[in-house]
Structure formats: structure tokens, C-alpha cells
Amino acid sequence: MVGSGGVLRHAAEAESAEVLTAVLTDHAGGWPLPRSARPVVDVDYVLAAGGLLAGAHPGAAGALLRRHLGTD
């Protein structure tokens, strides 16, 4: 799960992880949660760029997101 936005980007890593972990462990209803999601924060603001590239250049978009979001 990718967290994005200034609050998460500027928070200490432990604090942003705490916020995202709370979301991933909320089983009170709402959206179904993935079984093994790993929280990551988009500190480089590449999520939007990856989305814009995805249609015309899916390989470049995937490489960009994997490199900057640490999912390699």
C-alpha cells in the first residue's frame, strides 16, 4: 500500500509507518484489505508521474515506481 501526501512525507518514518499500519489492520468493515500488503510512503512524489507514464510507457512507469518506492 502506498501512502502519499505531505503529512506522511514529512513525518518521521516510524510515525508514517504507524499511520499506514493502522489502516492495514482496521478490520472493522469498509474496504477489503490485502493479506500481505507492505506499507510504503511516496517520499519522492513519483506516484502521479508513474500513473501518467503508464499508458504510453508501462515499462518505464513500472521501473520508476519500483526504484523510488523500494519494491524491487
C-alpha positions in Angstrom: 0.0 0.0 0.0 1.4 3.4 -1.0 0.8 6.3 1.3 1.2 9.7 -0.4 0.9 13.3 0.7 2.7 15.9 2.7 1.7 14.7 6.1 3.2 11.2 5.5 6.1 12.5 3.5 7.3 14.9 6.2 6.6 12.7 9.2 9.2 10.6 10.8 9.4 7.1 9.2 8.1 5.5 12.4 5.1 7.8 12.6 4.1 7.4 8.9 4.5 3.6 9.4 2.2 3.7 12.4 -0.5 5.6 10.4 -0.3 3.1 7.5 -0.2 0.1 9.8 -3.4 1.3 11.5 -5.1 1.4 8.1 -3.9 -2.1 7.2 -5.1 -3.6 10.5 -8.5 -2.0 10.5 -10.9 -5.0 10.0 -14.0 -3.2 11.2 -15.5 -3.0 7.8 -15.2 -0.9 4.7 -12.7 -1.9 2.1 -11.3 -5.4 1.9 -7.6 -5.4 2.9 -4.8 -7.4 1.1 -3.4 -10.2 3.2 0.2 -9.2 2.9 0.4 -5.6 2.0 3.6 -3.7 2.9 3.2 0.0 3.6 5.5 2.4 1.8 5.5 6.2 1.6 5.9 8.0 -1.7 8.5 10.4 -0.3 9.7 11.3 -3.8 6.3 12.1 -5.2 6.6 9.7 -8.1 3.2 8.0 -7.9 1.5 10.6 -10.1 4.3 10.5 -12.6 4.1 6.7 -12.8 0.4 7.0 -13.4 0.9 9.5 -16.2 3.6 7.3 -17.9 1.7 4.0 -17.5 -0.5 4.3 -20.6 2.2 5.1 -23.1 5.3 3.7 -21.4 4.2 0.9 -18.9 7.8 -0.5 -18.6 9.2 2.9 -17.7 6.4 3.6 -15.3 6.9 0.3 -13.5 10.7 0.8 -13.3 10.2 4.3 -11.9 7.8 3.2 -9.2 9.8 0.1 -8.2 13.0 2.1 -7.9 11.5 5.0 -5.9 9.1 3.1 -3.8 11.6 0.4 -2.9 9.6 -2.5 -4.3 12.5 -4.1 -6.3 
